[in-house]
Amino acid sequence: MLRLKRFFFSSKTLFRKREKMKNVVFFADHPAGAKAVAAVANKLIEESKVVVTVIGHNFSKPIFEGVGLAYKTIEDFGLADISVHSVEKLLKAVSADLVIAGAGAQEGKANDIIELTCILASRNLGITSVTIFGDWQSYTKCFSDERTGIKLDCMPDYVAIMDEYAKKEMIEKGLPENKLVITGNPAWDHLLEKSQSFTDEEKEEVKRKIGLDCQTLFFFASNMFHQFEATDGFWTMETLKLIINQIPTLPGVGVVVRFHPRMPQQEKDQLKKVVEESGTTMKVVDDIDSLALSLVADLTIIESSNTGIEAVYMRRPVISLQPGLKVKDNLVISRLGIVPVGYEDEDCRRLLRDAVNPDYRDVLLKQSASFTNEEKATDNVVNLVYSLLS
């Protein structure tokens, strides 16, 4: 009988311990933020020290599915929108102790985005919040509601950021230094390893899916939506036409094109039609991962996309084409001279001509070799999570 009593006592004690496990809730919509969120959430799930709930929304759902991360949606909680009030209901339903969000901006739409409403909802409920920030631009836009006109009115309690350079720029933009924690970007932790383990068989399979008969393959990752033309001075249509016009002067070159997943479908259709009617060795794909495309391509062409940063981390050559740019260059790797950039049409054409030469591409690799992600970024964010819950 004594043993039985001890057993029941031990079981109750264990049950209480499990009851006391803290609840961490992740939110993401934008793809870049979703990749960072997924890395941290999967690590926490693996370690089993906290209860993890991941909320997928719109563009984050295929990211989570691609890495085998289980997630819920607002519909699972009987919600019809992502307003602050709705997210408050969600956080109460899961008894959230900590909220972690990817970074996202409204991009001129003055709308609810889950990356911001989850921060405001957690603030209203007195729940600590963290944003994992993975870009060297939009420092204030990702923390400000366009509808209020108040700068940084959606600041979380902490922001996990990439490096000292980002910290310096963020402080200059008015972000409070005591909220900034350098961790590196978890989304980029294993990129070099991925590059080194990508087999010849995998490369041939991707090339087969692309289906271009060419000696040299360029990958163009576009991310300049039409709405950016008014502010930045160009959009992907200008870049695409420049590449199309230059292809006849690039012997043996084919170009595979992938549009940003959040680009409006009407714009994608318009751009795809231009490619199809160009009569050049170009092809648009939407069912091949951008990392795989950078790995099989001899060169990655970007405008102002994080795809270029990922390619650099995988030790792949990159150039940036931003024809007609009339504002400050937001892309850190071109701004710092890590990769070459063309702002005028002729400079862009020259970069494309130079990139046909393998020796020039080797120069690009040497030029960008010093640009690296903070070591063990995922572990750094996980440790931040534990420290905030202790």
C-alpha positions in Angstrom: 0.0 0.0 0.0 2.9 2.3 0.8 4.4 1.8 -2.6 1.0 2.6 -4.2 0.7 5.8 -2.3 4.2 6.8 -3.4 3.3 6.0 -7.0 0.2 8.2 -6.9 2.3 11.0 -5.3 4.9 10.8 -7.9 2.3 10.7 -10.7 0.6 13.8 -9.3 3.9 15.6 -9.0 4.9 14.8 -12.6 1.4 15.9 -13.7 1.9 19.3 -11.9 5.2 19.8 -13.6 3.7 19.2 -17.0 0.9 21.6 -16.2 3.5 24.2 -15.4 5.3 24.0 -18.8 5.3 27.4 -20.4 3.4 28.1 -23.6 5.3 29.7 -26.5 3.2 30.9 -29.4 4.7 31.7 -32.8 3.1 33.9 -35.5 4.2 34.5 -39.1 2.8 35.4 -42.6 5.7 36.8 -44.6 8.0 34.0 -45.9 11.3 35.3 -44.7 10.0 35.6 -41.1 8.3 32.2 -41.4 11.7 30.6 -42.1 13.2 32.0 -39.0 10.2 31.2 -36.9 10.2 27.6 -38.2 13.8 27.0 -37.2 13.3 28.2 -33.6 9.9 26.4 -33.2 11.3 23.1 -34.4 14.3 23.4 -32.0 12.0 24.1 -29.1 9.7 21.2 -30.0 12.8 18.9 -30.2 14.0 19.9 -26.7 10.5 19.5 -25.2 11.0 22.0 -22.4 8.0 24.2 -23.4 4.7 23.8 -25.1 4.9 25.2 -28.7 1.9 26.5 -30.7 2.6 27.8 -34.3 0.1 29.9 -36.1 0.4 29.8 -39.9 -1.2 32.4 -42.0 -1.3 32.9 -45.8 2.3 32.7 -47.1 3.8 31.1 -44.1 1.8 27.9 -44.4 3.8 26.3 -47.3 7.0 27.3 -45.5 5.9 25.4 -42.4 4.7 22.5 -44.4 8.0 22.3 -46.3 10.0 21.8 -43.1 7.4 19.4 -41.5 6.3 21.9 -38.8 2.8 21.3 -37.5 0.8 24.5 -37.2 -2.7 25.9 -36.6 -4.6 28.7 -38.3 -6.9 31.3 -36.9 -9.8 29.2 -38.2 -8.9 26.5 -35.8 -9.8 28.9 -33.0 -13.1 29.9 -34.6 -11.7 33.3 -35.7 -12.5 35.1 -38.9 -9.8 37.8 -38.9 -6.4 38.7 -37.5 -7.4 41.8 -35.7 -5.9 42.6 -32.3 -9.1 41.6 -30.6 -9.2 38.2 -32.4 -5.5 37.5 -31.6 -6.2 38.3 -27.9 -8.8 35.6 -27.9 -6.3 33.1 -29.5 -3.6 33.9 -26.9 -6.1 33.4 -24.1 -7.2 30.1 -25.5 -3.7 28.7 -25.5 -2.6 30.4 -22.2 0.4 32.0 -23.9 3.4 32.9 -21.8 5.6 34.2 -24.6 4.8 35.4 -28.1 7.4 35.2 -30.9 6.7 36.7 -34.3 8.4 36.9 -37.7 8.9 40.4 -39.1 6.6 41.9 -41.7 5.4 45.3 -42.9 2.1 46.6 -44.2 3.8 47.9 -47.4 1.5 50.8 -48.0 -1.7 48.7 -47.5 -2.6 50.1 -44.0 -4.0 46.7 -43.1 -3.9 44.2 -40.3 -0.9 41.9 -40.6 -0.5 39.1 -38.1 3.1 40.0 -37.3 1.9 43.3 -35.8 -1.5 42.4 -34.4 0.1 39.6 -32.3 2.5 42.1 -30.8 -0.2 44.5 -29.9 -2.4 41.7 -28.5 0.3 40.4 -26.3 1.0 43.9 -25.0 -2.6 44.3 -24.1 -2.5 41.0 -22.2 0.8 41.6 -20.5 2.6 38.8 -22.4 6.2 39.2 -23.3 6.9 39.4 -27.0 9.8 38.9 -29.3 10.2 39.7 -33.1 12.8 37.7 -35.0 14.2 40.3 -37.4 16.1 39.0 -40.5 16.7 42.0 -42.8 18.9 45.1 -43.1 16.0 47.3 -44.2 12.5 48.4 -43.2 13.7 48.9 -39.7 10.8 51.1 -38.6 8.1 49.9 -41.0 8.1 46.5 -39.4 7.2 48.1 -36.0 4.9 50.9 -37.0 1.2 50.8 -37.9 0.6 52.9 -41.1 -2.9 53.8 -39.9 -1.8 55.6 -36.7 1.1 57.5 -38.2 3.0 56.9 -34.9 6.5 55.6 -35.4 7.4 52.3 -33.6 4.0 52.0 -32.0 4.1 48.2 -32.5 7.5 47.5 -30.9 7.8 44.1 -29.1 9.6 43.8 -25.8 12.7 42.4 -27.6 13.9 42.1 -31.2 16.3 39.3 -32.1 18.6 40.8 -34.8 21.3 39.8 -37.2 24.5 41.6 -36.3 26.3 44.7 -35.0 25.8 46.5 -38.3 22.0 46.0 -38.1 22.1 47.2 -34.4 23.9 50.4 -35.4 21.4 51.2 -38.1 18.4 50.3 -36.0 19.6 52.6 -33.2 20.1 55.4 -35.8 16.5 54.9 -36.9 15.3 55.4 -33.3 14.8 51.8 -32.1 15.6 51.5 -28.4 19.0 49.8 -27.8 17.8 47.9 -24.7 15.3 46.0 -26.9 17.8 44.8 -29.4 19.5 41.3 -28.9 22.1 40.1 -31.5 21.4 36.5 -32.2 21.8 36.0 -36.0 19.0 34.9 -38.3 17.9 31.3 -37.5 16.7 30.9 -41.1 20.3 31.1 -42.3 21.9 28.7 -39.9 22.4 25.7 -42.2 22.7 27.4 -45.6 26.4 26.6 -46.1 25.8 23.0 -44.9 22.9 22.8 -47.4 25.1 24.0 -50.2 27.9 21.5 -49.3 25.5 18.5 -49.0 23.5 19.3 -52.3 24.4 16.3 -54.5 25.1 16.1 -58.2 21.9 14.0 -58.5 19.8 16.7 -56.8 21.3 19.3 -59.1 20.5 17.3 -62.2 17.0 16.7 -61.1 16.4 20.5 -60.5 17.9 21.2 -63.9 15.6 18.7 -65.5 12.6 20.3 -63.9 13.8 23.7 -65.2 14.1 22.3 -68.7 16.4 24.9 -70.2 19.0 23.8 -72.8 21.9 26.1 -72.1 25.6 26.1 -71.2 25.4 28.7 -68.4 22.3 29.1 -66.2 21.4 32.4 -64.5 18.7 32.5 -61.9 16.7 35.8 -61.6 14.8 36.1 -58.3 12.5 39.1 -58.6 10.9 41.0 -55.7 10.1 44.5 -56.9 6.3 44.8 -57.0 4.7 47.4 -59.3 3.7 49.5 -56.2 7.4 50.1 -55.6 7.9 51.9 -58.9 6.5 55.2 -57.6 8.9 55.3 -54.6 12.0 53.4 -55.7 12.0 54.3 -59.4 11.6 50.9 -61.0 9.9 47.5 -60.7 10.6 44.0 -62.0 9.2 44.8 -65.4 12.2 47.1 -66.1 14.7 44.6 -64.8 13.1 41.8 -66.7 13.1 43.7 -70.0 16.7 44.7 -69.5 17.7 41.0 -69.0 15.7 39.9 -72.0 17.3 42.5 -74.3 20.7 41.5 -73.1 20.4 37.7 -73.5 21.2 37.7 -77.2 24.7 39.1 -76.3 25.3 36.4 -73.7 26.5 33.3 -75.5 25.1 30.0 -74.2 23.1 31.7 -71.3 19.7 30.7 -70.2 17.7 32.4 -67.4 15.3 30.8 -65.0 12.9 33.3 -63.3 11.1 33.0 -60.0 8.7 35.7 -58.8 8.4 36.6 -55.1 5.6 34.5 -53.6 3.8 37.6 -52.3 3.8 39.4 -55.7 0.2 40.0 -56.8 -0.9 37.3 -59.2 -1.9 39.9 -61.9 1.7 41.2 -61.9 3.1 37.7 -62.1 0.8 36.9 -65.1 1.9 40.2 -66.8 5.6 39.4 -66.3 5.3 35.8 -67.3 3.6 36.8 -70.6 6.6 39.1 -71.4 9.0 36.2 -70.8 7.0 33.8 -72.9 6.7 36.3 -75.8 10.4 37.2 -75.7 11.6 34.3 -77.7 14.7 34.0 -75.5 16.1 31.1 -73.4 14.1 32.1 -70.4 11.6 30.2 -68.3 9.4 31.1 -65.3 9.1 28.6 -62.5 7.0 28.7 -59.3 7.4 25.1 -58.1 11.1 25.0 -57.4 12.6 26.4 -54.2 14.7 29.5 -54.5 17.5 27.9 -52.5 17.7 25.0 -55.0 17.6 27.4 -57.9 20.6 29.4 -56.5 22.5 26.1 -55.9 22.1 24.8 -59.5 22.5 28.2 -61.2 25.9 29.6 -62.2 24.8 33.0 -61.0 21.9 34.5 -59.0 20.5 37.8 -60.1 18.5 39.8 -57.6 17.0 43.2 -57.2 16.7 43.8 -53.5 15.9 40.3 -52.3 17.0 38.2 -49.3 17.4 35.4 -51.9 20.7 37.1 -52.7 21.9 37.0 -49.1 20.9 33.3 -48.9 22.9 32.6 -52.0 26.0 34.5 -50.6 25.8 32.4 -47.5 25.7 29.2 -49.7 28.8 30.5 -51.4 27.1 31.2 -54.7 27.9 34.2 -57.0 25.4 37.0 -56.9 24.8 40.4 -58.7 22.2 43.0 -58.0 20.3 44.9 -60.8 18.4 47.9 -59.6 18.0 50.0 -62.8 16.7 53.5 -62.1 16.9 53.3 -58.3 16.2 56.7 -57.0 16.3 56.1 -53.2 18.9 54.6 -50.9 19.8 51.1 -51.7 18.1 48.9 -49.1 20.0 45.7 -49.9 22.9 45.3 -47.3 25.1 43.1 -49.5 25.1 45.7 -52.3 25.2 48.7 -50.0 28.3 47.3 -48.3 30.0 46.2 -51.6 29.7 42.5 -50.8 28.1 42.0 -54.3 28.3 44.3 -57.3 25.2 46.4 -58.2 24.0 48.3 -61.2 21.8 51.4 -60.8 22.0 52.5 -64.4 21.0 50.4 -67.4 24.5 50.3 -68.9 26.0 49.2 -65.5 23.4 46.4 -65.3 24.2 45.3 -68.9 27.9 45.3 -68.1 27.4 43.1 -65.0 25.4 40.6 -67.0 28.2 40.4 -69.7 30.9 40.0 -67.1 28.9 37.3 -65.3 29.2 35.0 -68.3 32.9 34.6 -67.5 33.6 31.9 -64.9 36.7 33.8 -63.7 34.6 36.8 -62.9 32.1 34.6 -61.0 35.1 33.3 -58.9 36.0 36.9 -58.1 32.5 37.4 -56.9 32.8 34.5 -54.6 36.1 35.8 -53.1 34.5 39.2 -52.7 31.6 37.9 -50.7 33.4 35.2 -48.6 33.6 37.4 -45.5 29.9 37.9 -45.2 28.6 35.3 -42.7 25.7 34.7 -40.4 26.1 34.8 -36.6 27.0 31.3 -35.4 24.3 29.1 -34.0 21.6 31.7 -34.4 18.8 29.2 -33.7 20.4 28.2 -30.4 20.9 31.9 -29.6 17.1 32.6 -30.0 16.2 29.5 -28.1 18.4 30.5 -25.2 16.7 34.0 -25.3 13.3 32.2 -25.1 14.4 30.2 -22.0 15.8 33.3 -20.3 12.6 35.2 -20.8 10.5 32.4 -19.4 12.7 31.7 -16.3 
